[in-house]
Amino acid sequence: MRARDWDRVASDYFTEVVSPLAAGLPRPLVHALDAVPDARRKTAADLGCGIGTLLPALAARFGRVLGIDFSPAMLARARANCRAGNVALHRADLADLRAFHGRVDVAITVNAVLTPDPDRLDRVFAELAATLRPSGVLLGIFPAMEAILYQGLLIHERERRRSTPERARAKTSAILEQAKYDFVHGTYREAETAQKFFYAFELEYRLRRAGFRHIRLGRVLYPWETVGGYESFPAEPPMWDWLVRATRPAASRAGLRPALRAVDASRPGRRRRRPRAARV
Ligand SMILES: C[S@@+](CC[C@H](N)C(=O)[O-])C[C@H]1O[C@@H](n2cnc3c(N)ncnc32)[C@H](O)[C@@H]1O
């Protein structure tokens, strides 16, 4: 989705978006934030901050907070949601965060890395790494492709009990909207827009290639009653997004090279001045 598509979603955000923040901060994210030492002396960035749901909690913990998004309407709501003095909002594309390179101790991104374009994805992951200071930490929530497959299994199991094998297969595909998913590339397409979902192995691969190390994956759960229009199976374990914790290695240039190379590739041989961040 482009920035202007997100602009249209901003006014009615929690109706339009299935969000892990709808019922407050998910516990695993709170634990990960609690585990950051000396947070008062650190800078956190919410990359793809949306309407700013996370910003007050970050402002209460960290010395400085950057909220970054490319949608003006999202940023306007974020500004209204969080007036804390240690929060600065900036309009920027996650595929080009040059103005913030090396400025962040803890980068948080919650379901904002959604582009289905693999080249753009490479740039975004490289930029997530590049914003971090050495030893900085990424805490990211990413839509899980496995959760869709899991839901497909539950739908199929139910339909098998109700009808013939052929009908059960056909109904499962229809209910899951299988034709809209590309399970190889991890995308969901509806009309003009497409969204990325991630397999666990893919996240590990992409993060490692972007230069991250100490990559840990956990789950943020979606209680069945919060998944809206989706099929619901309250007796079964819930669906989930991936929660990632990953570290940008301490100062070794070799360790940082993959992320930096991806960012530099578009401007061969030129010395870059640090661009000024547009503050909104
Ligand atoms: C699903 S919303 C999540 C918002 C927020 N993180 C939350 O969880 O409430 C995705 C947000 O990411 C932003 N976004 C998506 N792609 C982006 C990009 N390439 N650069 C900057 N922001 C982006 C959108 O504008 C939108 O505000």
The ligand as an ORCA input file, in Angstrom:
! r2SCAN-3c Opt
* xyz 0 1
  C      -0.726     -1.563      9.862
  S      -0.197      0.053     10.186
  C       0.676     -0.153     11.738
  C       0.768      1.124     12.514
  C       1.371      0.992     13.903
  N       2.714      0.455     13.845
  C       0.479      0.161     14.773
  O       0.789     -1.017     14.949
  O      -0.526      0.682     15.258
  C       1.149      0.276      9.063
  C       1.756      1.651      9.158
  O       3.013      1.620      8.494
  C       3.106      2.746      7.657
  N       3.979      2.352      6.548
  C       3.799      1.330      5.698
  N       4.812      1.276      4.821
  C       5.633      2.314      5.120
  C       6.844      2.808      4.549
  N       7.412      2.225      3.504
  N       7.416      3.881      5.103
  C       6.848      4.506      6.182
  N       5.701      4.086      6.753
  C       5.108      2.996      6.239
  C       1.685      3.062      7.224
  O       1.528      4.401      6.831
  C       0.908      2.727      8.482
  O       0.823      3.844      9.327
*
